[in-house]
C-alpha cells in the first residue's frame, strides 16, 4: 500500500504514473498476461504457461529461481524467493488497483495526495504531504497544481506566514476518494479470499515485521 492508503510507497520513481512494480533478476516484463493475472501484468520471459502456476510448475518466481540455480548451482536464492514474490505480487496488485484511478483520470501519486488528505482529516502543508507520500517537494507541487485545476483540492495561505500554504480536500475531492476506495477494498478482499483468516493474519504480521525493519534501516518515517 502507499503511504496514503497503506500500499507500498516507492517515492518519485513512478513519475506520476501507475507503478508496474519489480521482477526478480532475469525476469522481464511483457504484455502477455499470466493466467489469472490482470491484463498487462509483467511476466517472466521464456516461462511456459504450465510454469506460470500450472501443475508442478510453481509461480513465475519459482521459474526464475530454477533458472538461476541451473546457471549458478551454488548460489543462495533464498532472498530472491521472498523479495521477488513481494515485488511480483505488488506489481500485479498495483496494475489491477490502478484501473479505477485511470477511469477517474488520476495517476497513483495524485490519488495518494487525495487519500492522505482524506485519511488524516485535516489540512496539510505541501511539505507534510511530501513526507506522508514519500515524495519530493517539486513532485507534490506539480500534483497539487493539477488537482487544484480539477477543483479536487484547494489551498489557502497561512495567516501568519503567507509563504506557507495549507491544502485541503474540496467536497468533490472527498467524494472522489470515497467512491474509489470501496472498489479497491473489494478487489483486495477478493484477492485474499484464497487464504483463510489465520493465514492472512500471519502474512500481515510477517510483512509488518519486515516493513518495520526496512523503515528503521532506511530511516523512513512511519505512519
NUSEVO-921225 format. One line per field, with one value per residue (C-alpha): x, y, z; residue number from 1. Coordinates in steps of 0.5 Angstrom, whole numbers, plus 500, padded with zeros to 3 digits. Layout:
BEGIN
xx <- [X  ...] $
yy <- [Y  ...] $
zz <- [Z  ...] $
num <- [NUM  ...] $
//
This chain:
BEGIN
xx <- [500  502  504  497  493  498  500  508  511  516  518  518  521  514  514  507  504  502  507  509  513  519  521  527  533  533  525  523  516  512  505  503  499  500  494  489  493  491  492  499  502  509  511  517  520  521  517  512  504  505  511  506  502  501  501  508  510  510  510  514  519  520  522  527  530  531  534  539  540  542  547  550  548  552  548  543  537  533  533  530  525  522  524  522  515  514  515  511  505  506  506  500  496  498  496  489  488  490  484  479  484  485  478  477  483  488  495  497  501  495  491  496  495  488  488  493  488  482  485  488  482  485  489  497  502  506  512  508  504  511  513  507  507  515  515  520  517  517  513  508  508  506  501  498  497  494  489  487  486  481  478  479  484  484  490  490  496  498  495  502  506  504  510  506  500  495  492  485  480  474  468  469  476  473  467  472  476  470  468  474  476  471  472  480  478  473  478  483  478  477  485  486  480  484  488  484  483  489  494  492  494  500  502  500  505  511  510  509  515  519  517  518  526  526  524  528  534  533  530  524  518  513  506] $
yy <- [500  507  512  515  509  503  501  500  507  508  515  519  514  512  519  520  514  508  503  497  494  490  483  478  479  476  477  481  485  483  485  477  477  471  466  469  476  483  485  488  485  483  476  472  472  465  461  457  457  451  454  460  457  450  444  442  449  454  461  465  467  459  459  465  461  455  458  462  455  452  457  458  452  454  461  462  464  465  472  472  468  473  479  477  475  481  485  481  481  489  489  485  488  495  495  492  497  503  501  506  511  511  511  518  521  520  518  514  519  524  519  519  526  526  520  523  529  524  520  525  529  536  541  539  543  541  539  535  532  530  527  523  520  519  525  531  538  539  533  535  542  539  534  540  544  539  537  545  546  540  543  537  541  548  552  558  562  562  568  569  567  568  564  557  554  550  544  541  537  540  537  534  531  528  525  522  519  516  513  510  507  501  499  498  495  490  488  487  482  478  477  475  470  464  465  464  469  466  465  473  475  471  474  481  480  478  483  488  486  486  493  496  493  496  503  503  501  506  511  512  516  511  512] $
zz <- [500  499  505  503  504  506  500  498  497  492  492  486  481  479  475  476  473  476  478  475  481  480  478  480  477  470  469  464  463  457  455  455  462  467  467  472  472  470  463  462  468  468  466  466  459  457  462  459  461  465  469  471  476  473  476  478  475  481  480  476  481  482  475  475  482  478  472  476  480  474  472  479  483  489  489  495  492  499  499  491  493  498  495  488  490  494  488  484  488  489  481  480  485  483  476  478  483  479  474  478  478  471  470  474  471  476  477  483  486  485  489  494  496  496  500  505  506  507  512  516  516  516  512  511  508  502  506  510  504  501  508  508  501  501  495  493  494  487  485  491  488  481  483  487  481  477  483  484  477  477  484  488  493  495  498  503  505  513  517  520  514  507  505  508  504  507  503  504  500  497  497  490  492  498  494  489  494  498  491  489  496  497  490  491  498  495  490  496  499  493  492  499  499  498  504  511  516  520  514  513  520  520  513  515  522  518  513  518  522  515  513  520  520  513  515  521  517  511  517  513  517  520  520] $
num <- [1  2  3  4  5  6  7  8  9  10  11  12  13  14  15  16  17  18  19  20  21  22  23  24  25  26  27  28  29  30  31  32  33  34  35  36  37  38  39  40  41  42  43  44  45  46  47  48  49  50  51  52  53  54  55  56  57  58  59  60  61  62  63  64  65  66  67  68  69  70  71  72  73  74  75  76  77  78  79  80  81  82  83  84  85  86  87  88  89  90  91  92  93  94  95  96  97  98  99  100  101  102  103  104  105  106  107  108  109  110  111  112  113  114  115  116  117  118  119  120  121  122  123  124  125  126  127  128  129  130  131  132  133  134  135  136  137  138  139  140  141  142  143  144  145  146  147  148  149  150  151  152  153  154  155  156  157  158  159  160  161  162  163  164  165  166  167  168  169  170  171  172  173  174  175  176  177  178  179  180  181  182  183  184  185  186  187  188  189  190  191  192  193  194  195  196  197  198  199  200  201  202  203  204  205  206  207  208  209  210  211  212  213  214  215  216  217  218  219  220  221  222  223] $
//
